[in-house]
């Protein structure tokens, strides 16, 4: 079959690769001049299935109110006047219950764990390299109440069979010796030894080359003008330059822009941009640098070691499609890096970046079939697109190829949202 994939971020590119590996002819449409140049370009770099958790959680509404008055807030909301923003926030608030949190976290961990296994297989079969490390992830707790609250999440991890370790201060330093130089105190951490790290942009670029060698055709510098359809299927895609692209199957992987595109088909996919920031610095003292990824629970910021660089990323803003760089956000990232790993890297040459993560109200991506018999979605991965990319792509390739997926999938597609 000829399959048209809309979008060439990490989600679209992995989808194209797995479809080609399954024997399909694949065309990818991307408005940028290359792959992974938007959300996938400079994310935090962690592949963290065990930390897959929705933003919508018990207590978040109260925390969000308190964060409004903090200088280094991990979450901020700027009302844009867009009614869809209000509607999306109401949907998210409805997910902030204990019962919904448990359901949503299980979905996310299920897909993320599967995705990590798919990535392991992909790396073994292709030899792909992307500054990868398999040294686990450490969630760092500055306060005892954070460590106590982590017990709730370990219940879900245990149910899913995910290995974990609860560590005291000494245990944290043993795992991440650079934290012995931290200028702030911390009480302990939650370590997931099976988590990994890597440069998402490098991975996507290398995978796109492998996909092209398998015959995948990438159309760059082209935006999608419209999607034509009849009663039960998509018929063609019209590009801004007038080109018409036709296929047997179509995959929506346009990240934060999926919602508007799917509205043309009267499909309501609640995907909203969750703006995040990162800085990337060159390491000047490896002994003071992190070994893998540290998640600072207080600021919701991840610090990830690449081969000779440190990537610091995080925070979330509900601010529409605004992509301006805010110096206050850079200040927060630099502060956390300097507090935890002082003198590890050259801060004067830090590269500051922002991107829009496509978030759903329940945190779970929208992967699977739609009511159009030849249209599928692979979007809405929020802050976990890199973590979930290979598993989502393999799952979708199985569905399109009429193969039985290896994990439960019925609750991942768009049908879980009321029409």
Backbone torsions as a table, in degrees:
resi	resn	phi	psi	omega
1	UNK	NA	151.8	172.9
2	UNK	-95.7	122.4	-176.6
3	UNK	-120.0	131.6	180.0
4	UNK	-104.3	122.2	179.4
5	UNK	-106.0	125.9	179.1
6	UNK	-96.3	107.5	179.4
7	UNK	114.3	138.5	-178.7
8	UNK	-129.5	38.7	166.3
9	UNK	-77.6	-164.5	-179.6
10	UNK	-63.3	-32.8	-179.7
11	UNK	-70.9	-49.9	-179.7
12	UNK	-63.9	-39.8	-177.5
13	UNK	-70.2	-42.9	176.7
14	UNK	-65.3	-37.0	176.1
15	UNK	-59.3	-46.6	179.6
16	UNK	-60.9	-43.0	-178.7
17	UNK	-62.4	-49.7	-176.9
18	UNK	-67.4	-33.2	175.7
19	UNK	-67.0	-41.5	178.1
20	UNK	-64.8	-39.8	179.1
21	UNK	-64.5	-26.9	177.6
22	UNK	-82.2	-1.2	174.7
23	UNK	101.8	10.2	-177.1
24	UNK	-93.5	155.3	169.6
25	UNK	-84.1	131.7	-172.0
26	UNK	-131.9	134.2	171.8
27	UNK	-120.7	133.4	-179.7
28	UNK	-116.4	132.0	179.2
29	UNK	-109.8	128.3	-176.6
30	UNK	-143.8	133.5	-177.0
31	UNK	-78.9	-21.1	178.4
32	UNK	-83.5	166.8	179.9
33	UNK	-76.9	-3.4	178.9
34	UNK	-161.4	-175.8	-177.7
35	UNK	-85.6	156.2	171.6
36	UNK	53.0	46.5	-178.9
37	UNK	-107.4	4.1	176.3
38	UNK	-119.6	-110.0	-175.1
39	UNK	-58.2	-34.2	-176.4
40	UNK	-81.9	-2.3	-168.4
41	UNK	-72.4	-46.9	-174.3
42	UNK	-142.1	49.1	179.0
43	UNK	-74.9	-179.1	-170.6
44	UNK	-68.2	-18.3	170.7
45	UNK	92.0	-1.1	-177.1
46	UNK	-92.6	144.1	172.3
47	UNK	-111.6	93.5	-164.8
48	UNK	-125.7	77.0	-179.5
49	UNK	-59.7	-40.7	-176.5
50	UNK	-67.6	-23.6	178.7
51	UNK	-95.7	11.8	177.9
52	UNK	-68.2	106.2	-178.0
53	UNK	-142.3	143.0	177.3
54	UNK	-74.0	148.1	171.8
55	UNK	-63.3	-33.5	179.1
56	UNK	-73.3	106.7	-176.2
57	UNK	-146.3	159.0	176.7
58	UNK	-56.8	134.1	179.2
59	UNK	89.9	-13.1	-178.0
60	UNK	-64.2	-41.3	179.0
61	UNK	-56.1	-43.4	178.9
62	UNK	-68.0	-41.9	178.3
63	UNK	-61.3	-42.9	-179.2
64	UNK	-59.9	-38.6	177.8
65	UNK	-64.5	-44.1	179.3
66	UNK	-65.2	-39.3	-178.7
67	UNK	-62.5	-26.1	-179.4
68	UNK	-57.7	-24.4	-175.2
69	UNK	-106.9	9.9	179.6
70	UNK	-99.8	143.7	-179.9
71	UNK	-67.3	-40.6	-176.6
72	UNK	-111.5	56.0	-175.4
73	UNK	-70.9	135.1	176.4
74	UNK	-75.2	-17.1	-179.3
75	UNK	-138.2	133.4	174.4
76	UNK	-137.7	150.3	-178.5
77	UNK	-127.5	125.6	174.3
78	UNK	-120.5	114.0	-178.3
79	UNK	-69.0	130.6	-173.7
80	UNK	-103.1	-9.4	-174.3
81	UNK	88.0	-3.4	179.0
82	UNK	-84.1	119.2	-178.0
83	UNK	-61.5	-29.2	178.8
84	UNK	-64.8	-35.4	176.6
85	UNK	-60.1	-46.1	179.6
86	UNK	-62.1	-43.9	-179.1
87	UNK	-61.7	-43.0	-179.3
88	UNK	-63.9	-41.2	-180.0
89	UNK	-66.0	-36.9	176.6
90	UNK	-63.6	-41.8	176.9
91	UNK	-61.3	-41.7	179.9
92	UNK	-64.7	-41.6	179.2
93	UNK	-59.6	-35.4	180.0
94	UNK	-66.5	-19.2	-179.7
95	UNK	-91.3	-1.7	-174.5
96	UNK	-87.9	46.6	175.9
97	UNK	-118.6	160.3	-178.9
98	UNK	-61.1	-41.9	-177.9
99	UNK	-67.6	-43.0	179.7
100	UNK	-68.6	-38.2	179.0
101	UNK	-59.7	-44.8	-178.9
102	UNK	-63.3	-42.6	178.6
103	UNK	-62.7	-47.2	-175.5
104	UNK	-69.2	-39.5	178.3
105	UNK	-64.6	-40.2	178.7
106	UNK	-60.7	-43.1	177.9
107	UNK	-59.3	-45.5	-175.7
108	UNK	-68.6	-41.7	178.0
109	UNK	-66.0	-40.7	179.2
110	UNK	-57.0	-50.7	-178.7
111	UNK	-69.2	-37.7	-177.5
112	UNK	-69.2	-42.1	177.7
113	UNK	-62.9	-43.1	177.5
114	UNK	-62.5	-39.5	-178.9
115	UNK	-64.8	-40.4	177.7
116	UNK	-60.4	-40.7	177.6
117	UNK	-64.4	-40.0	178.3
118	UNK	-64.2	-39.9	178.3
119	UNK	-64.5	-41.3	177.6
120	UNK	-58.0	-44.7	179.9
121	UNK	-65.4	-41.6	-180.0
122	UNK	-63.0	-44.2	179.9
123	UNK	-63.3	-40.3	-179.8
124	UNK	-67.7	-36.7	-175.2
125	UNK	-83.1	-23.7	-175.9
126	UNK	-112.3	-22.2	-174.7
127	UNK	72.9	19.7	-178.0
128	UNK	-64.5	142.5	179.7
129	UNK	-127.2	143.1	-175.2
130	UNK	-157.3	44.7	-174.5
131	UNK	56.6	38.2	-172.9
132	UNK	-77.8	148.1	173.8
133	UNK	-141.5	144.7	178.7
134	UNK	-121.0	62.3	-172.6
135	UNK	-119.3	14.6	175.3
136	UNK	82.7	174.8	179.7
137	UNK	-130.5	143.2	-178.5
138	UNK	-121.5	119.3	174.2
139	UNK	-89.6	117.9	-171.9
140	UNK	-96.7	129.1	-179.1
141	UNK	-110.7	120.0	176.7
142	UNK	-83.7	-20.7	-175.7
143	UNK	-124.3	148.3	-179.0
144	UNK	-62.3	-35.7	-178.7
145	UNK	-65.3	-28.9	175.9
146	UNK	-68.7	-42.2	178.6
147	UNK	-64.7	-41.0	179.2
148	UNK	-64.2	-39.5	-178.9
149	UNK	-68.6	-24.2	-178.1
150	UNK	-64.0	-22.3	179.9
151	UNK	-58.9	-33.8	179.6
152	UNK	-61.4	-43.5	-179.1
153	UNK	-70.6	-30.1	-179.6
154	UNK	-67.4	-23.3	176.4
155	UNK	-62.8	-45.8	177.7
156	UNK	-65.7	-40.4	179.3
157	UNK	-60.9	-42.5	179.6
158	UNK	-64.2	-40.9	179.2
159	UNK	-63.3	-33.6	-179.6
160	UNK	-88.0	-1.4	179.6
161	UNK	73.8	27.7	-178.5
162	UNK	-91.8	120.4	178.8
163	UNK	-64.5	143.5	177.8
164	UNK	-154.1	161.2	176.9
165	UNK	-136.2	130.0	171.1
166	UNK	-94.2	123.9	-172.1
167	UNK	-118.7	146.2	170.9
168	UNK	-87.5	-172.9	-176.8
169	UNK	-57.2	-47.3	-178.8
170	UNK	-64.3	-38.4	179.1
171	UNK	-64.6	-37.4	177.4
172	UNK	-62.4	-46.0	-178.9
173	UNK	-66.2	-33.3	177.5
174	UNK	-63.7	-35.5	179.8
175	UNK	-79.9	-40.7	-178.8
176	UNK	-125.4	83.7	-175.2
177	UNK	-57.1	-28.6	179.7
178	UNK	-60.7	-23.9	179.7
179	UNK	-71.3	-9.7	174.3
180	UNK	-64.6	-20.3	180.0
181	UNK	-94.5	2.2	-176.7
182	UNK	-59.2	142.2	-180.0
183	UNK	-94.6	2.6	176.6
184	UNK	-124.5	158.3	-177.7
185	UNK	-88.2	155.6	173.1
186	UNK	-149.9	154.9	-172.8
187	UNK	-103.3	-21.1	-178.0
188	UNK	168.5	-163.3	-177.9
189	UNK	-166.6	167.4	174.4
190	UNK	-114.5	118.4	-177.2
191	UNK	-108.5	134.4	173.7
192	UNK	-113.4	101.7	-172.5
193	UNK	-68.0	-18.6	-177.4
194	UNK	-89.4	-5.4	-180.0
195	UNK	-74.3	161.3	-173.1
196	UNK	-134.4	174.5	176.2
197	UNK	-139.2	164.4	177.1
198	UNK	169.9	162.2	-179.5
199	UNK	-84.0	109.3	-175.9
200	UNK	-61.5	-40.4	-178.9
201	UNK	-65.9	-40.5	176.4
202	UNK	-62.6	-45.4	179.5
203	UNK	-58.4	-49.2	-176.7
204	UNK	-63.9	-39.8	178.8
205	UNK	-63.4	-45.7	179.7
206	UNK	-66.2	-39.0	-179.3
207	UNK	-68.4	-35.3	177.2
208	UNK	-63.0	-37.2	176.7
209	UNK	-64.5	-42.6	177.2
210	UNK	-64.1	-40.3	179.0
211	UNK	-63.9	-42.4	179.2
212	UNK	-61.9	-37.6	177.5
213	UNK	-65.0	-24.6	177.9
214	UNK	-88.2	0.6	176.2
215	UNK	104.7	2.1	178.1
216	UNK	-67.0	132.3	-179.3
217	UNK	-102.6	118.8	178.7
218	UNK	-100.0	127.6	174.2
219	UNK	-107.2	106.7	-177.6
220	UNK	-98.6	167.1	177.7
221	UNK	58.7	33.6	-179.7
222	UNK	-135.5	123.3	175.4
223	UNK	-94.4	155.6	178.9
224	UNK	-90.6	123.8	179.2
225	UNK	-83.6	-45.9	-178.0
226	UNK	-159.5	162.4	177.7
227	UNK	-121.3	117.0	-178.9
228	UNK	-89.2	147.3	-177.6
229	UNK	-155.3	162.4	168.5
230	UNK	-113.7	-154.2	-171.9
231	UNK	-60.9	-39.4	-171.9
232	UNK	-134.2	10.6	176.7
233	UNK	-156.2	155.9	173.3
234	UNK	-77.1	138.4	-177.6
235	UNK	-106.3	-32.8	179.7
236	UNK	-170.9	163.7	176.4
237	UNK	-117.6	130.9	179.9
238	UNK	-106.9	124.4	179.7
239	UNK	-88.6	165.6	-177.1
240	UNK	-62.8	-27.0	179.6
241	UNK	-88.1	6.0	177.5
242	UNK	96.5	-9.7	177.8
243	UNK	-59.7	145.1	176.1
244	UNK	-114.8	124.8	-179.2
245	UNK	-114.3	126.8	179.8
246	UNK	-122.1	146.6	177.8
247	UNK	-149.0	176.1	175.7
248	UNK	-85.4	-32.9	177.4
249	UNK	-136.0	156.8	-178.6
250	UNK	-134.1	143.7	179.4
251	UNK	-126.2	124.0	176.3
252	UNK	-88.6	111.8	179.9
253	UNK	-137.1	46.2	-176.3
254	UNK	-95.6	18.4	174.6
255	UNK	56.3	-130.2	-176.0
256	UNK	-62.7	-18.0	-178.0
257	UNK	-93.3	3.0	-178.9
258	UNK	-65.9	-37.8	-176.1
259	UNK	-57.9	-50.5	-178.0
260	UNK	-64.2	-39.7	179.8
261	UNK	-65.6	-41.5	-177.9
262	UNK	-72.8	-21.5	174.8
263	UNK	-60.3	-30.9	177.1
264	UNK	-59.0	-26.5	-178.0
265	UNK	-101.7	10.5	-178.2
266	UNK	58.2	37.9	172.9
267	UNK	-110.1	129.2	-178.8
268	UNK	-101.8	94.3	176.6
269	UNK	-101.5	106.6	-173.1
270	UNK	-75.4	76.1	178.0
271	UNK	-111.4	127.0	-177.7
272	UNK	-132.5	142.6	-178.4
273	UNK	-68.6	127.6	175.6
274	UNK	-112.0	100.5	-172.1
275	UNK	-71.5	134.0	177.5
276	UNK	-132.0	168.4	-176.6
277	UNK	-132.7	157.6	171.7
278	UNK	-150.7	158.5	166.4
279	UNK	-126.7	151.0	176.4
280	UNK	-127.0	127.9	-177.7
281	UNK	-126.6	153.5	175.4
282	UNK	-86.0	136.1	-179.6
283	UNK	-75.0	133.1	176.2
284	UNK	-113.4	-17.2	177.1
285	UNK	-142.2	98.4	-174.3
286	UNK	-62.1	-31.0	-178.7
287	UNK	-67.6	-23.7	-179.9
288	UNK	-95.3	-6.6	-174.9
289	UNK	-87.8	160.1	174.7
290	UNK	-66.2	156.0	176.3
291	UNK	-89.4	-39.5	-179.4
292	UNK	-134.5	-124.6	179.1
293	UNK	-114.6	135.4	173.1
294	UNK	-117.6	129.3	175.1
295	UNK	-104.6	112.1	178.7
296	UNK	-80.7	106.2	-174.0
297	UNK	-63.3	-32.1	-176.1
298	UNK	-66.5	-36.7	-176.4
299	UNK	-112.6	1.1	-179.4
300	UNK	55.3	45.8	-177.3
301	UNK	-122.9	136.4	178.4
302	UNK	-105.8	137.5	175.8
303	UNK	-118.8	117.7	-171.2
304	UNK	-122.0	134.7	176.6
305	UNK	-89.8	120.4	164.1
306	UNK	-95.8	-171.2	-175.5
307	UNK	-56.7	-55.8	-177.0
308	UNK	-127.8	20.6	-178.6
309	UNK	-137.3	161.4	170.6
310	UNK	-120.1	128.9	174.5
311	UNK	-106.6	127.0	178.7
312	UNK	-119.1	118.6	-175.6
313	UNK	-143.2	156.3	176.2
314	UNK	157.7	-158.2	-177.6
315	UNK	69.4	160.9	-179.0
316	UNK	-146.0	131.5	176.4
317	UNK	-125.7	130.7	170.5
318	UNK	-95.8	96.6	-171.2
319	UNK	-146.6	33.1	-179.0
320	UNK	65.2	-142.1	-175.9
321	UNK	-101.2	21.8	176.8
322	UNK	-65.4	126.7	179.5
323	UNK	-120.9	27.0	177.5
324	UNK	-72.6	148.1	178.0
325	UNK	-90.0	125.1	-177.6
326	UNK	-106.3	122.8	-176.9
327	UNK	-61.0	-30.6	179.6
328	UNK	-63.0	-33.4	178.2
329	UNK	-71.3	-39.3	176.4
330	UNK	-62.5	-39.6	179.0
331	UNK	-59.7	-40.4	179.6
332	UNK	-64.7	-45.9	-179.9
333	UNK	-62.4	-43.9	178.9
334	UNK	-65.3	-37.9	179.3
335	UNK	-61.3	-48.5	-178.0
336	UNK	-64.2	-43.0	178.7
337	UNK	-60.1	-45.4	-177.1
338	UNK	-71.8	-30.8	177.1
339	UNK	-69.0	-42.8	-173.9
340	UNK	-88.7	-36.9	-177.8
341	UNK	-133.3	65.4	-177.5
342	UNK	-61.8	138.8	175.6
343	UNK	63.3	20.0	178.6
344	UNK	-83.2	-27.8	-174.2
345	UNK	-142.8	170.0	-178.1
346	UNK	-87.4	98.4	-176.6
347	UNK	-72.4	-22.6	-176.7
348	UNK	-67.7	-21.2	-178.3
349	UNK	-111.1	22.6	-178.5
350	UNK	-63.1	135.3	176.7
351	UNK	-96.2	118.9	-175.1
352	UNK	-98.4	135.0	-173.1
353	UNK	-145.2	155.1	172.2
354	UNK	-138.0	152.7	179.0
355	UNK	-152.7	162.4	-177.7
356	UNK	-106.2	115.0	177.7
357	UNK	-90.7	133.8	-178.2
358	UNK	-80.9	105.1	-172.6
359	UNK	-107.6	144.1	171.6
360	UNK	-102.3	159.8	-179.8
361	UNK	-61.9	-31.9	-177.6
362	UNK	-98.1	1.9	176.9
363	UNK	83.4	-17.3	-177.9
364	UNK	-87.2	134.7	177.4
365	UNK	-66.5	164.6	179.2
366	UNK	-105.4	99.6	-173.3
367	UNK	-125.7	121.3	175.3
368	UNK	139.9	-155.6	-174.6
369	UNK	-78.3	163.1	170.3
370	UNK	-125.0	-177.7	178.8
371	UNK	-73.8	-11.6	170.4
372	UNK	-85.2	125.5	-168.2
373	UNK	-66.7	-16.3	179.7
374	UNK	-118.7	16.5	179.4
375	UNK	-118.2	131.6	179.2
376	UNK	-125.3	157.1	176.7
377	UNK	-119.7	147.8	171.9
378	UNK	-146.6	82.4	-170.7
379	UNK	-155.3	171.2	174.3
380	UNK	81.1	31.5	-176.0
381	UNK	-83.3	-3.3	176.7
382	UNK	58.9	-129.5	-179.2
383	UNK	-84.0	3.2	-172.2
384	UNK	-119.0	25.5	179.0
385	UNK	-60.3	-42.3	178.9
386	UNK	-65.3	-43.4	179.7
387	UNK	-63.7	-40.3	-172.0
388	UNK	-98.0	-0.6	-168.3
389	UNK	-60.8	-51.5	-174.8
390	UNK	-68.5	-39.6	179.0
391	UNK	-66.6	-41.3	177.8
392	UNK	-62.6	-41.1	-178.6
393	UNK	-67.5	-43.3	178.7
394	UNK	-65.1	-41.5	177.4
395	UNK	-59.1	-46.7	-178.4
396	UNK	-67.2	-40.3	178.4
397	UNK	-61.2	-38.7	177.4
398	UNK	-64.6	-44.5	-179.7
399	UNK	-62.3	-45.6	-178.6
400	UNK	-66.7	-31.7	-179.1
401	UNK	-88.8	7.7	-179.7
402	UNK	60.1	35.4	173.9
403	UNK	-104.3	153.2	179.1
404	UNK	-80.8	118.4	178.7
405	UNK	-61.2	158.3	-176.2
406	UNK	-85.0	-8.0	177.0
407	UNK	-129.5	161.5	174.6
408	UNK	-62.9	139.1	-172.8
409	UNK	-137.6	-8.3	-173.0
410	UNK	-61.6	-26.9	-177.8
411	UNK	-95.9	13.8	-178.9
412	UNK	-103.3	-16.1	-174.6
413	UNK	-89.3	-178.2	-171.6
414	UNK	-68.7	-15.7	-177.3
415	UNK	-67.4	-12.8	179.2
416	UNK	-74.6	-11.2	177.9
417	UNK	-100.0	136.3	179.3
418	UNK	-66.2	142.1	179.8
419	UNK	-87.5	NA	NA
